[in-house]
């Protein structure tokens, strides 16, 4: 059983649910609220970790550790892009906030 893969699937499902909810809501203020929930959710799951790695990279002198941190940063950025792709697929672009 892959706990990490399961957790990532659950995160992506939550993003999809928020995008679908956004597409079903007709009131603009409610759509903005759901969009903000999406942004906060992604920031909570990935953004803070990304900031932490970027700060560590800034102060790191070892080339091996810098390489490792850059790799981790790229992986997190890929996950954030995947969340954005899911959002764009299920939330109509003309309703973006």
N, C-alpha and C positions, 0 to 999 in steps of 0.2 A: 504494500500500500504506500503510495507516494503522497505524504502529507503536504509537501510543498505544492505539488501539482494540483491537489484537491483544493488547497487554499487559493491558488491563483484562479482556478475555475470558478470558485465562489465569488471572488472579487469581480471577475468579468461578468458573471451572472448579475451581480448587483448593479454594475454599470449599465448592462442591458435593461434591467428592470427600471432604472431611473430614466433611461432614454425613452422607453416605451411609455412610461408614466408622463413624461414631458410631452410626447406626441399626442396623448389623449386629452390633455388639459386644454381648455379653450380660453381661460382667463389669463391675460399676459402677466399679471403679477404672480400668479401661481406658477406659471412656467418659469419665470425668473427665479423663484424660490427653489424649484426642482433643479434648475441648472446650477444654482449656487450649491445645492446639496451634492451634486455630481462633482463639482470642482473641489469642494471640501473633502469629499470622500477620497478622491484621487490624491489630494495633497496629504491626507492623513495616512494613506497606505504607502505612498511612494515618495512624495515631495520632501518630507522631513528627512528621510533617509538619504535622499539625493543631496540635500543641503549639507548633511553631516559628512558625506563622502567628499563633496567638493571642498569643504573646509579642511578636511584631513589632507587632501591632495595639495592644497595651497601651502601647507606647512611641512610637507614630506620632502626629504632630501634623497632618500634611497630610490634608485631608478626601478628596482624590482617592486617595491611597495607602490610607487607611483603608477607603474603598469597595472598592477592588480586593482588599484583604486579606479583607474580609468576604465578598466574592463567592467567593474561593478557599476560604475556610472552609466556606461553604455547599456548594460542590461536593464537598469531601472528606467532609462529613457525609452527603451523599446517597450516596456510595459506601459508606460504613460502613453506612448503613441498608439498602442493597441487599444487602450481605454478610449482614446479620442476617436479611433476608427470605429469602434463599436457605437459610440455616441452618434457619430455622423451617419452611420448606417440606419439606426433606429429612430433618431430624432430628426424630423424634417428640417432641412437647412433654412427654409423661409421662416421658421419659428425660433431661430436662435436668438438668445438674449444678448 
